Amino acid sequence: MALTAGNCTSFSRFYVKAIDSKEIKVKTKKELWQGRRELLFSTILIAAVQVNDSQTELLKRYLKKTEENKAKNDKERLDGYYKRNYRDYFGFVEGSLKQKKEEELTESEQGILKWLEKNK
């Protein structure tokens, strides 16, 4: 069979690879492109898994730090809640408490006055 221009152009679409057993495997350019695409996607997937691992380590570090500071954070949150919500009420009560003498104040009223002095 003689090679003509038509045969050469149609033959150039194939990549011929010889195997040890004298068999010839022919791959088209489309198959080669799919192989490259799969290689690219697998590389991206591996990179994404490595990024997820580093994010997981970062999250674990943050969780550990949060657990260590939990008591302190809870106390700060509770103090902030008290300062926002009880200042107005205790300030209202303070007017009537200041009219009383020190000996007439109950323990809770004395506590209110101390709290107001501390948190003003």
Secondary structure, 3 states (H helix, E strand, C coil): CCCCHHHHHHHCCEEEEECCCCCEEEEEHHHHHHHHHHHHHHHHHHHHHHHHHHHHHHHHHHHHHHHHCHHHHHHHHHHHHHHHHHHHHHHHHHHHHHCCCHHHCCHHHHHHHHHHHHCC
